[in-house]
Amino acid sequence: MKQSIDGKVYNTETAKKLAHYWNGLGASDFGNLSEDLYITKKGSAFLAGEGGARSCYSKIVGQNCWSGGEGIRPLLTNEEIIEWCERTGNDQALEEHFPELIEEA
């Protein structure tokens, strides 16, 4: 998947995949969500995902009608990276690839 956002190109084929999340719901479920965390060669983190009609990847297909979809969402701040890793149980990816963002309690 490749998408241009705010003058930057995010490409899953040239970026490094760091982590995966799937909420366990089937492909036909409106709440289905699957995302992969990537980092570009220049160090920009982003999510590439797909989901059902009630996910953040949904698309309008008519008046008051939604469908599942796919897309790319840049993670612009360190807080967004931390929040996604913690929310999805990808603490290991956070420790391995972004050690500068976390500290010992």
N, C-alpha and C positions, 0 to 999 in steps of 0.2 A: 504494500500500500504506500502511496506517495501523495503528499498534499502540501500545497503552498499556503502558509498562514503568515500574515503580516510581513511579507517579503522574505520569509525563510522557508526553505524546502525541508520537509521531514519525510524521510524515506526509510521504511522498515528493511529494505534490502541492503542498505549501506550502513545502517546504524547497528549498534550492538544490543541484543536482547538481554535484559538483566533479570527480569522476573515475570511471572504469569499469575493471573487471578481468574478464577471462574466461580460464579456464585452457586453452581450446582444445579441450576434450573435448566430444563430442557429447551431445545431450540424453538419449540412452538410456544413456550411460556412468554407472556408479555414482559415479565420482569427479568428475563435471561440477560446475563451480562458476562462478557469475557474480555479481559484486557491484558496487554503485554506492556511492560515498562521497557523503554529503549533509551539509549544515550547516543547522540550523534558524535562524529569525529571531533567536532568543535566543543563538545561538552554540554549540549542542550538536551535536557531530559524531556521525554514525551510519552504519552500513552497512545497505543493503537488498539482499537477495540471494536466490538460489535455487540449489539444487544437488541432486545425486543422493544415493543411499542411504548413501554413504560420506562425505558432506560434513557440515559443521557445521549445515546446514539440514535434515538428515534427520529423519524422523518415525517413531515406532513405530506399526505398523499391525497388529500381532498378536504372539503369543508368539515371540520371536526373529526377528521379521520387520520390516524397515525399508523405507521408501520415501523418495523424494526429497521436498523441500518448499521452503518459502520463509519468510522472516521478516526481522525487523529486529534488529540488534545495536548497541546504543549503544557508542561509543568514549568511555570515561569519563576517560581520562588522555591527556596529550600524548604519552606514550611509545607508547600504542596507535595514535594517529594516525600518528606517525613510522614505526612498525614496519609498518603496513599499506601506507603509501605506498612505502616502500623495498622491501618484499617483492613488491609487485605492479608495480613499475617506474613508479609514478606520482610520480616525483621532481618533475616540473613542477608538479603540484597542490600538493605540499608547499611548494615555493618561492613559488608564486603566492598561495596562500590561507592559509598558516601560516608566513610568513617569521620570525616571532618564535620559532619552535621550532627553527630551525637556525642555525648560525653557520659562518663561514669557517674552514677547517682551518688 
